[in-house]
Structures are given as C-alpha cells and as structure tokens.
Amino acid sequence: MDMTISIENGTLVTRVFEKDMNLYLYLPPTSSHPKGIGTGLIFGQVLRYRCLSTHQCDADKKIREFYQRLLARGHSPDTLSPLFLKAERNAKAYLTRSHKDHEALKKARQRTPLTRCSSICDTILMTHLPNKSKAYGGRMQLIQ
C-alpha cells in the first residue's frame, strides 16, 4: 500500500507514503521515451496525490516535492509548469465527476476487440506469404 491511514480527532486521515530509501529516479528530459510518457507520469502522480490525501495541504506538499524532484532530474520549469497546471485541472475534473459520469465515460471509451482477420486478409497473407503464415481457427499468425 502506498498510503498511511491514521485516526486524528476521531476522523480517518490518509496520506501518501513514500519509502525513505526511494531515490526518485524519474526519467530525465534527455530520455528517448515518447513525450507522452512524461506527461502521463505527471498527470498520474498529481491525481494519485489528490486521491490519496485527505487534506489538500498534504497533497500540495507532495506535488511541490514531485515538481522539485523533476527539476533536479534536469527538467525545465518552462516545460513542467504548464503540465502541472493541466494535471491539476484534470485531477479536479476527475474528482468532481459523479459516479454516473465516470461510468458513461468508461462505456464511451470501450472498444470492440478485434477477434479475427477478415477472409480477405487471410487470402492475401496465404497468397503472398504461404511459408510465413499459419492459420489458427480462422485467425492468421505470422511466423518470424
């Protein structure tokens, strides 16, 4: 679990827990990872801090520390600041949605999984790659 739970004045209080030995080795800006990986990390962490903290001041502190750690890894404030602002707006929107709205969004995002290639695709593969393809129950699999 990545949170602490305590009782303060008869109320349950949750805070984000991070191990003392955590080195916080986030991806540096020179990494060849796609840009979206860094954006997703920031959006995910900000939402996580907001969700797991009972008190806004605890989440604010963790978010500031996260920002400082990314700066220490070489990221620039010009790049980080807009992402953190957008992540905060995203987290607020997410946390203020009703359960009904969450379910509607989830349903809208569902995709029908592709279960089999069309027969045209099967024919093309068998015609042009007869020794490189193998049929499995109506699906084609390329053999490397």
C-alpha positions in Angstrom: 0.0 0.0 0.0 1.3 3.5 -0.8 -0.6 5.4 1.9 -0.7 5.8 5.6 -4.0 5.7 7.5 -4.4 7.3 10.9 -7.1 8.5 13.2 -6.9 12.1 14.1 -9.6 13.7 16.4 -11.9 10.7 15.7 -11.5 11.0 11.9 -9.7 8.7 9.4 -6.9 10.6 7.7 -4.9 9.3 4.7 -1.6 10.5 3.4 0.7 9.3 0.6 3.5 7.1 1.9 6.9 7.0 0.2 9.8 4.9 1.4 12.8 6.7 2.9 15.2 4.9 0.5 13.3 6.0 -2.6 15.8 7.6 -5.0 13.1 9.2 -7.2 14.9 8.5 -10.4 12.3 9.8 -12.8 13.1 9.9 -16.5 15.4 12.7 -17.4 14.4 15.1 -20.2 17.1 13.6 -22.4 15.4 10.2 -22.4 14.4 8.9 -25.7 11.0 7.8 -24.4 7.9 9.3 -26.1 6.8 12.7 -24.7 3.5 11.2 -23.6 5.3 9.0 -21.0 6.4 12.1 -19.0 3.1 13.8 -19.4 1.3 10.6 -18.2 3.7 10.4 -15.2 2.8 13.9 -14.1 -0.9 13.5 -14.7 -0.9 10.2 -12.8 1.1 11.4 -9.9 -0.9 14.6 -9.4 -4.1 12.6 -9.5 -2.7 10.0 -7.1 -1.6 12.6 -4.6 -5.0 14.2 -4.7 -6.9 10.9 -4.4 -4.8 9.5 -1.5 -4.6 12.7 0.6 -7.4 13.6 3.0 -6.0 17.1 3.5 -5.3 19.3 0.5 -2.2 20.7 2.2 -0.7 17.2 2.2 -1.3 16.7 -1.5 0.1 20.2 -2.2 3.3 19.4 -0.3 3.8 16.1 -2.2 3.1 17.8 -5.6 5.7 20.5 -4.8 8.2 17.8 -3.8 7.5 15.9 -7.1 8.0 19.1 -9.1 11.3 19.8 -7.4 12.5 16.2 -8.0 11.7 16.6 -11.7 13.7 19.8 -11.7 16.6 18.0 -10.0 16.5 15.4 -12.8 17.0 18.2 -15.4 13.5 19.2 -16.5 12.9 22.9 -17.1 10.2 24.9 -15.3 9.0 26.2 -18.7 8.2 22.6 -19.7 6.9 21.4 -16.3 4.7 24.3 -15.2 2.1 24.0 -18.0 1.9 20.3 -17.5 1.4 20.6 -13.7 -1.3 23.2 -14.3 -3.1 21.0 -16.8 -2.7 17.9 -14.5 -4.3 19.9 -11.6 -7.2 20.8 -13.8 -7.5 17.2 -14.9 -7.4 15.9 -11.4 -10.0 18.4 -10.2 -12.3 17.5 -13.1 -11.9 13.8 -12.4 -12.5 14.1 -8.7 -15.6 16.2 -9.0 -17.4 13.9 -11.6 -20.3 11.8 -10.4 -20.2 8.0 -10.4 -22.7 8.1 -13.2 -20.5 10.4 -15.3 -17.5 8.1 -14.7 -19.5 5.1 -15.9 -20.7 6.9 -19.0 -17.1 7.9 -19.9 -15.9 4.4 -19.3 -18.6 3.0 -21.6 -17.8 5.6 -24.3 -14.2 4.6 -24.3 -14.8 0.9 -24.6 -13.7 -0.6 -27.9 -14.8 -3.8 -29.6 -11.8 -6.1 -29.6 -10.6 -7.4 -33.0 -11.3 -11.1 -32.8 -10.3 -12.3 -36.3 -8.9 -11.1 -39.6 -11.2 -10.8 -42.5 -11.2 -13.6 -45.1 -9.6 -11.1 -47.5 -6.7 -10.5 -45.1 -6.3 -14.3 -44.7 -6.3 -14.8 -48.5 -3.7 -12.1 -49.0 -1.4 -13.5 -46.4 -1.8 -17.0 -47.7 -1.2 -15.9 -51.3 1.8 -13.7 -50.7 3.4 -15.3 -47.7 2.5 -19.0 -47.9 5.5 -20.2 -46.0 5.4 -17.3 -43.4 1.8 -17.6 -42.2 -0.1 -20.2 -40.3 -3.9 -20.5 -39.8 -5.3 -20.8 -36.2 -9.0 -21.2 -36.0 -9.8 -18.6 -38.7 -7.0 -16.2 -37.5 -3.7 -15.7 -39.2 -0.4 -15.6 -37.3 2.8 -14.5 -39.0 5.7 -16.8 -38.2 9.0 -14.9 -37.8 
